[in-house]
Amino acid sequence: MARNKFDADEEIEQKFNPHIVMRLAKWIKPYTKWMVLSCVIMLVSSAISLTSPYLTRMAIDKAIPNADYRMLVIISAALLLSTLVVRILLAQKLRIMTRVAQKIIVNIRRDVFIKLQSLPFSYFDSRPHGKILIRVVNYVNSLSDLLSNGIIQLISDLFTLIVIIGFMIAIDVKLTLVCMAVLPILFIILISMKKKQHEAWKQESYKRSNLTAYLSESLNGMKVTQSFAREEVNQGIFNELCNKCKTVWIRAVNINNIIWPSVDILSTLGVTLVYLAGINWLGETVTIGTLVAFAGYIWRFWQPIQNLGNFYNSMVTTGAYIERIFELLDEDDAISDKPGARELPPIRGHVQFDHVDFSYEPGNPILKDVDFTITPGMTVAIVGPTGAGKTTIVNLLSRFYNAEKGKILIDGIDIQELMIKSIRKQVGVMLQDSFLFSGTIMENIRYGRLDATDEECMAAAKAVQAHEFISAFPEGYNKVLTANGGGLSQGQKQLISFARVLLSDPRILILDEATSSVDTHTEKALQQGLGELLKGRTSFIIAHRLSTIRNADVIFFVDHGEIVERGNHNELLALNGHYAKMVSGVFA
Ligand SMILES: Nc1ncnc2c1ncn2[C@@H]1O[C@H](COP(=O)(O)OP(=O)(O)OP(=O)(O)O)[C@@H](O)[C@H]1O
């Protein structure tokens, strides 16, 4: 998958297939009952409103010439009543459809979010997160309107059109044919503009996506921006992205704007033709009442045509958004359970890498022939230069990525044969920048095990030496954190993450030790916390502190994706190789 930057248009990899629209039915289906009800309401209201020109004709041709006041009063009352009923029915339909549209939005967002959570790291690695965000929030909104109101409108407009044509034919066949003579011109315009219109809206979706990506990246990196005083440069980039958005939006709307005046002009042309023909034929087959009634219908005839054109327009416009949503939903899970995958039974913590090779991108091998066996309860320290492949080794163990060659076995079972969720339940991961979510400290600790009681959360915090600083906050465990633990120091964030992992009680623990220096008091707390965390578990630590490395049962020195030295601290020092050099260089 190609990598994408905020200002690079994220081309759709899978070309738009019109049949994809049929898949939209999945989201409409649960609301068929309400959609049908809305359709019926629309149809009834259209049928009622269509009677008024007919009634007008009766008034002009019969009631007025014959001075039949009783008939006039009845016709007027019928006209008034029909307007009232139509208004009430339409208000009901609006109420139903607003609810249906919102429910559809919820369902699409739910499906998209479920999919997002199942996607491999590589998906998130390969694009700015803002570009994902816009699909879930904005594109879904546009889609839902099309799915709910659009479709109801489509059905009711088609029906209205058929009924109107029926009324028109009943009044005068020749005038009906005259009125419809301009329709082929409209179809030609719509079809000839379709490609341009779709392309224009696709460009609009690219630029909007780029803008959102930059905005989200800027918000995440605001501290860095301010500390490097980059505000003006960033302002320039943002302005440029906004301007690009503006340009493509104007272009897309201009194309739409070519279409609507054409419909207007054509409808006026159609009406003019009918008047000319009607006046010409007046007296022969056409009465004044017929002409007035017909005029009432031809204006109504063009309204659904305009709406149908509108629907077509939304389809073309939203097509660009639908493509993006489906592209996400069709994204290859890559890391998914194999058919017949089984649950990992409770494990002891035996881990084996059997000649494992791996690369993130084809042709760029990262791990080469990684081969080791770890018995339950051992602590492994993984060390080596930056970019050597340490994190990659542990990423494969949690199956965030699949090994390319070789096997990884837990308690003798190939992890490819296992359900991913069941692996992750027993393999706890604590990354260097362990993310804390917005919410209280208690909620963040409970993230490790959702059914844990307050007492269990606090016990975990005590065990990893986090209780002391948490209790010092006036709100204690109820202190509210902003996303990523805003308001806490690095060391405090780490201790809370320790408590969270301890609570989940994994058999195998993967820990990327933080590099940031902390004060000696916190350092001591972290050491004690870590000691508690490692007890009785198989642990892989990407270690940065000499104390952690020294205490490990085995140390792997990784270089260029290979384990080039292995043994305990003293054995590796005696080797006087990479490790000894690192210790004398880094920890001297
Ligand atoms: N998602 C990714 N896509 C492509 N390449 C990646 C990805 N993650 C890491 N790499 C590359 O893989 C190599 C190994 O990365 P890894 O993160 O495993 O190194 P590391 O030893 O943990 O480094 P550090 O000590 O700096 O964290 C690096 O060259 C890195 O550029």
The ligand as an ORCA input file, in Angstrom:
! r2SCAN-3c Opt
* xyz 0 1
  N       5.396      0.611      9.821
  C       6.566      0.540      9.198
  N       6.604      0.550      7.859
  C       7.792      0.471      7.216
  N       8.981      0.371      7.828
  C       8.987      0.358      9.160
  C       7.777      0.440      9.911
  N       8.083      0.405     11.218
  C       9.423      0.303     11.276
  N       9.964      0.274     10.044
  C      11.382      0.119      9.706
  O      11.804     -1.124     10.207
  C      13.085     -1.029     10.776
  C      13.047     -1.587     12.186
  O      12.184     -0.762     12.955
  P      11.912     -1.050     14.495
  O      10.897     -0.116     14.943
  O      11.673     -2.501     14.662
  O      13.325     -0.660     15.096
  P      13.758     -0.570     16.610
  O      14.972     -1.419     16.721
  O      12.639     -0.879     17.503
  O      14.151      0.970     16.686
  P      14.072      1.991     17.941
  O      15.047      1.543     18.948
  O      14.482      3.264     17.296
  O      12.660      1.984     18.412
  C      13.484      0.430     10.699
  O      14.386      0.571      9.626
  C      12.216      1.164     10.410
  O      12.478      2.240      9.562
*
